[in-house]
């Protein structure tokens, strides 16, 4: 493989430096580096980050290739600056066996745009009744370490306890979609002032918070690891903060859309804003931002949820829940967290690369930008301003809540083990 010299990049937002990539590895970081035989990338003013890692991606394959495939999803990931994604288990068939997770893992290897780490289902068929083949999925070629029934909650406390006990044997983690099903029957949006005015079924904050409270207690009881998916309320933040103060092994993620958008947008009845968990209040948004800044929330995860247009271009009640997010995540984090002064670019690297890789126990990602490390890198132009146009997305689906909205920042280059997957903002 050829050498690449990134010249004058602000590594993690610091002073400009040169970074020399040789093959799959970072060979040298410093100033005034010369390499006569290297391809030069002039990066003056741009931010160099470790490749982003997403703990929560829906790639839909196998079974819903009309929404997304592993290939199109990993292309979207690369455009967004990601070098690794964790693929959720709610496929058809469900990723609840070694065979299915290995299929997804091999499709990721073939795509070549980013690494794909499958997440295994906690229960057979996501039905919440019987534990799936957790050990077999861990021992498979896919090496599964994260298990989730995302899209559904593991609402049976006994099943959840057994799952936590089982994964403890190999340092796995159960990632919980916190939604008490009885409290959200018929729910269409956040329960509050707006739902009352619109007459839409309300989704109370306590439906999320009660499951999180139960599960942090269970994790503490069995001494295992629990990860909270797409945390969305101020009350959930307080429960996680309390659990962490006790020293319990609890981590949590927040999505970009819950850092920016509120339930006021539902007044438009545009189903693009229908998502699970629902968009919450301005007070919740501000609490989530503060919690991400102070480390109570460990990381940003996209919950990239592609849907074909017929599942979104319909009346609100019939529409599917979910938003695409891989290609806009970093821009939303720049707007909500960096430009507000809540975190710096080193903080972005921590919340979008270091921590998600550590939670997922993902080797080779979330590593420092230093000599001898794998060359998984993302180059960002923070001065860029552009209007979101989903027609140009690499994802197969277009259900973005940001269409027509101006967002800051653009990924100009993404490198996966020294190979450019994105050059000048376009797929290589």
N, C-alpha and C positions, 0 to 999 in steps of 0.2 A: 504494500500500500504506500501511496505517496505521502510526503510530509505536507503539513498545513501550518502556516504561521499566521496566527491572529494577532494583529498589530494594534496596540494602543487601546485595548479594551479595559473598562473599569471592572476588575474582578470583584464580584459581589458588591459593586458600587463604590469600590475604593479608588485608589490612585491608578492612572492608566498603566497597564503592563502589557508585555507581549507574552503570548502563550504558543509554544511549539508543540504540535501534535506529530508524533512519529508512529505510524501504524495505528494500533488500537489504543495507544497510551499517550498521556501527556509527558513529553520528554523534558520540557524546561519551562519555567515561568520566571520572568524578570523583565528588565528593560534593555533595549538595544540588542535584542537577539537577532542574529543573522543566520539565514539558512538559504544558501544559493539555489538549492534544488526544491524549495518549498513553494507551494501555491500560497499566495499572500491574500489574506482577508483584511482589508482596512476597516478597523472597527472604532475609529475615533469617536468618542462620546457615547458609545454603546456599552451596555451592561452585559458582563459575561457571568452566567449562572451555571451551576451544575444542572444536568438534564433534569427536567421536572418529572415527578413521579405521581401518578394518580391512583389513589386507593379505591376508587369507586367509578368504574366505567361499565356501561352496558354496550357490549359489542353485538348482541342479538344473534350471533351465529353460534350453534346451529339453530335453524327453525324459523327465524324472522329476518331472513336476508333481504326482505323488502324494506326493512328499516335501516339496517346496517350490516356490514360483514366485517370480519376481522381485518381484511385488507383496507376497506374504506375507513373503518374506525381508527386504525393505526396511522393511516395517512392524515386524518384529522388531528390525531394526537401529535404527530411530528410537526404539523403546521402550528400547533399551539405551544410547541417547545417541549413536549414530553418525550422522554426516551424510554419510559416504562409505564404500563398501565396494568391495573388489576381488573380482570374481567369478571363481572358478576355472574351468578349461577342461574339466573332465571331465564334460561334458554329453553328450546324445545327440541330434543328432550332436555330436562333439567340436568345441570352439571352436578349430579349426586353420585356418580361412580367414577372409578379410575379411568374408564374408557372415554367418557365425555370430556373430563378435564384434560386428558392427554390429547384429544382431538383439537381442543381450543389452543393448547400450548403449541402443538405442531403447526397449526394454521398461523400462529404468531411468528414462529420461526420462518415460515415460508414468506410471510408478508415483507419482513425486513425493514419496516419503517420505525418500529419500536419494539421493545420486549413486551411480551404479554404473559402476565402471571395469572393463571386462572384462580378464582375463588370457588371453593366447593360449597355446596349446599349443606346446611346443618341437618335438615330432615329430608327424608325421601319425598321427592316430588314437591318440595316446599310445603308439604301438607301439615307440618307441625306435630305429627303423630309418632314417628319412629326415626331414630337417628340414622343418617345416611352413612355411607362407608368412609368415615373420616380417616381412619388409619390407612385404608387402601389408597385413598386420594393423596394422602401425605407421602406414602411410599412409592407412588407412581413416578413416571418420568417428569411430570409436572411439578412435583415437590410441593404440594399445596400446604400452606401454613395458615391461611385466613379462610374462615368459613362463615357464610352468611345466607340467610333466607331472604335477603333484601327484596323489597317489593311486598313482603309479608313479614310479620313479626313472629318470632318464636314466643308465643304468648303463654305456653304451658311452662310453669316454673320448674317442674320436675325435669322436663326435657332440656330446658336451658341449663339447669344444674348439671345434668349428665354430660351435656356437650362441653361445658367448661371443665369438668373433671377429665374428660377424654383428651381434649387438646393439650392439657397441661403436660401430658406425657412427652410431647415433642415440641414444647414451647410454641404451640399454636395460639391463635386468638379467635374468639367468636365476635363477629361484627354484627351488632344488633340494629335492626330497623325498628325503632321504638314507636310502636303504635298499638295501643290497647284496642283490639277490634270491636269490642262491644261499645266503646265510647265514640267510635267513628263510623258507625253504621249510617249510610246515607250522607256522609259528610262530603261537602263540595269545596269548602274553603275554610280559612281560619275563622273560628268562632269569636265573634266580637261585634263591634258597632257596625262594621260594613256588612257582615253576613246578615245581621238583623234587618238592616235597611234594604238589602237586596232580596231577602227572603230565601237565601240559599242555606242548605244544611251546614251547620257549624262543626268545625273540627277543633275541639278544645285543646289548649296547651297541656292540660293535665293528662290527656291520652298519651302524650309523649313522655311527660315527666314521671308518671307513675311507673312506667316500664323501666326507665333509666334508674329510678330509685331502687326498684326491686333488683335489677341486674348488677348494680355496683355492690349491693349487699351480698348477692350470690357469689360474685367474683371474689369478694373479700373472704367469704366463708370457705370457699374451696381453694383459695390461693392461686387463682388463675387469671388470665388476661381477658378483659372485655373491651371492645372498641365500639363507640357509639357512632352510628352512621348519621349523616346529615342533621346534626343537632340544630334546632331552629327556634328555641324560645329562651327568654331570659331566665325562666325558672329552671330549665335544663342546665343552663350555665352554672347556676348556684349549686345544683346537686353534684355536678362533676367537680366543681371547685371544692366542695366539702369532701368528696371521696378522695380527691388527690391530697387534701390536707391530712387525711388519715394514713397516707402512704400506700393506698390501694392501687393495684395495677390496672388503671382505667385510662383510656385515651379517647379522644373525640375529634370529629371532623366537622367542618362547616362548608357549605357549597358557596360558590361565587354569587349565585342568585339570591341566597339568603343574606348576603352581605350588602346587597344593593336595592333589591325590589321589595315593595310592601303590598299588603292586601288591598290598598287603595286602587291598584291597577285592575283588580277584578271588576270594578265598576264598569269597565269597557265590555265585559262579558266575552272578551277575546280568549278562547281556550288556550292560546299560547302561554297564558299565565297560570294554567291549571297544573299543579305539581304536587308531589307527595314527598315530604310533608309540605303543607301549603305555605304560600307567602304569608308572613306574619306582620306585626305592626312595626311602626318606626321605632318604638321603644325596644322591641326585640332586636331589630337590626343593629341599633347602637350597642346593645349589650353583647351581641355576637362579635362585633368589631373589637370592643374592648377586651373580650375574652380571648380572641385570637391574638391580640397584641400582647396580653400579659401571660400567654402560654397555657391558660386554662383549657382552651381549645388547641389541640396540638397541630392541626394541619388543615389545609384546604383540599377538598376533594370535589371533583366536578359533578358527580352523579349524572354524567352524560347519558341522556335517555332519548335516543332517536325514535321517532315515529313517522310512518308514511303520512302524506298530506290528508288522506281520507280519515285518519284517526284524530286529526286535529282541526281540519276545516269542516266543523259541524257544530251543532248547538252545544253549549257548555256542559250540560248534564251527561251527554253521550261521549264527550271527548276523553281521550286517554290522558293520563297524568305524566308529565315529564318534559324536560327541555334538553336540547343539545348544549354542550358547554365546553368541549375540549379546545375549540379554536378561539374562544373569547375569555377563558378563565384568567389568564395572566393580565389581560387588559383591565378586567374588573377588579382584580386585586390591586393593581397599580392605582386605579382611581379611588377605591374605597379605603385602602390601607397605607399606600406609600404617599400619595399626594395629600392625604389628610394628616400626615406626620405620625401616624400610629406605629408604623414599622419602617425600617429602611430596607435596602435591597438585600442586605445580609439576612434580614428577617424573612424576606420572601424566599430566599434559598433554604432557610431553615423550615419554613411552613409548607413549602411546595416541593422539596426534594429530600433534605436530610431526614426530617421526621417521618414522612410517609414511608420512605424506604426502610427506616428502622422499625416502624410498627409492623410492616409487612415482611420483615426479615429478608429483604431483597438484596442479595449480594451484587456488588458492582455498580450500584446506583446510590444516589445520595452521598457521594464521596466528595472530599475537598477538591478544589481546583488547584492541584499541586503536582509536582513531578512524580511520576511513577503510578499515578492514579489512572483508571480507565477514562478515555476521552469521550465521556458522555456530557455534552455541553450544549448550552442554549445562549444565543446572542440576541439581545433585545435592544431595539431603538426606542428609548423612553420618550423622546421628543415627538414621535409620530402621533398624529391625530387622524382618525379615519372613521367614516360612517359604516356601520355594520351592514353588509349586503350578503345575505345567505346564499344568493345565486352563485357566489364564488367559493362556497364551502367545499372542503374535501369530503366531508361527511355525506352519506347518502341521503340524510334527512335534513330538513330546513326549519324545524320547530325551535327557533331561537326567540327569546323574549327581547332581544336587543336590536332587531331589525330597524334600521333608520336612526339608531342612536349613535352619537359620536362617543367613541371610547379611545383612551390613550394607549400608546405603546404598540409595538409590532415585533414579532419574532422574525428576525432576518435570516438567521442560520440555526439549524439544529444538527448536532453531530452525535451519531450513535457508534460508540467504539471507534472514533476517528473517521467514520464515513459520513459525509454530508447527506442528510435526508431532506434538508431544506436549504436552499441557497437564494439569497435576495428575496426572501418571503414566499418563494414558490417551491413546490416539491421537486426534489432533485431527480 
